[in-house]
Amino acid sequence: MGRATVSPGSCVATLSRPGRLGENKAGLLSKSAAGTFVGRYGETEDVVDTVMWLLHASLISGETVHIEGGARHKSA
């Protein structure tokens, strides 16, 4: 197994913590999730699936895998 880094972007698990976004949480999450290529935020399972894949990807080395649904690349 090579060495790689997993970089989760905004995930539902981190954004849904109590008090994190206030009263308009659902609206804010929905609107900002629409700004990703996949139209949603990642779930814990998305991160786990990526890590499990990397455990078996022996030729991946020195890479950072961004798990953020393409939000970094979506133009405004």
C-alpha positions as CSV (number, residue, x, y, z in Angstrom):
1,M,0.0,0.0,0.0
2,G,1.3,3.4,-0.9
3,R,0.8,6.5,1.1
4,A,-2.1,8.9,0.4
5,T,-4.0,11.6,2.2
6,V,-7.8,11.8,2.3
7,S,-9.2,15.3,2.5
8,P,-12.9,15.4,3.2
9,G,-14.6,18.6,2.3
10,S,-17.8,19.7,3.9
11,C,-19.6,16.6,5.1
12,V,-23.1,16.3,6.6
13,A,-21.6,14.8,9.8
14,T,-19.6,18.0,10.4
15,L,-22.1,20.5,9.2
16,S,-25.0,19.1,11.2
17,R,-23.5,19.5,14.6
18,P,-25.9,21.3,17.0
19,G,-25.6,25.1,16.9
20,R,-23.3,25.0,13.8
21,L,-25.5,26.9,11.4
22,G,-28.4,28.3,13.4
23,E,-32.1,28.3,12.6
24,N,-31.7,28.3,8.8
25,K,-29.5,25.2,8.8
26,A,-31.6,23.2,6.3
27,G,-31.9,26.0,3.8
28,L,-28.2,26.9,4.0
29,L,-27.1,23.3,3.6
30,S,-29.5,22.8,0.6
31,K,-28.4,26.0,-1.1
32,S,-24.6,25.4,-0.7
33,A,-24.9,21.7,-1.6
34,A,-26.4,22.7,-4.9
35,G,-23.0,24.4,-5.6
36,T,-21.3,21.0,-5.9
37,F,-21.1,18.9,-9.1
38,V,-23.0,16.1,-7.4
39,G,-25.6,18.4,-5.8
40,R,-25.1,17.1,-2.2
41,Y,-22.7,17.0,0.6
42,G,-20.7,13.9,1.4
43,E,-21.8,11.4,4.0
44,T,-19.6,9.5,6.4
45,E,-19.9,6.5,4.1
46,D,-18.4,8.4,1.2
47,V,-15.2,9.0,3.3
48,V,-15.1,5.4,4.5
49,D,-15.6,4.1,1.0
50,T,-12.7,6.2,-0.3
51,V,-10.4,5.0,2.6
52,M,-11.3,1.4,1.9
53,W,-10.6,1.8,-1.8
54,L,-7.2,3.4,-1.0
55,L,-6.3,0.4,1.2
56,H,-6.5,-1.8,-1.9
57,A,-5.0,0.7,-4.4
58,S,-1.4,-0.3,-4.2
59,L,-0.2,2.0,-7.0
60,I,-1.6,5.2,-5.4
61,S,1.2,7.0,-3.7
62,G,1.8,10.6,-2.6
63,E,-1.7,11.8,-3.6
64,T,-4.4,13.7,-1.8
65,V,-7.9,12.5,-2.5
66,H,-10.4,15.3,-2.1
67,I,-13.9,14.1,-1.1
68,E,-16.0,17.2,-1.8
69,G,-18.3,16.4,-4.7
70,G,-16.4,18.8,-7.0
71,A,-17.1,21.9,-4.9
72,R,-13.5,23.1,-5.4
73,H,-13.9,23.1,-9.2
74,K,-17.4,24.4,-9.6
75,S,-17.4,27.9,-11.1
76,A,-19.5,30.6,-9.6
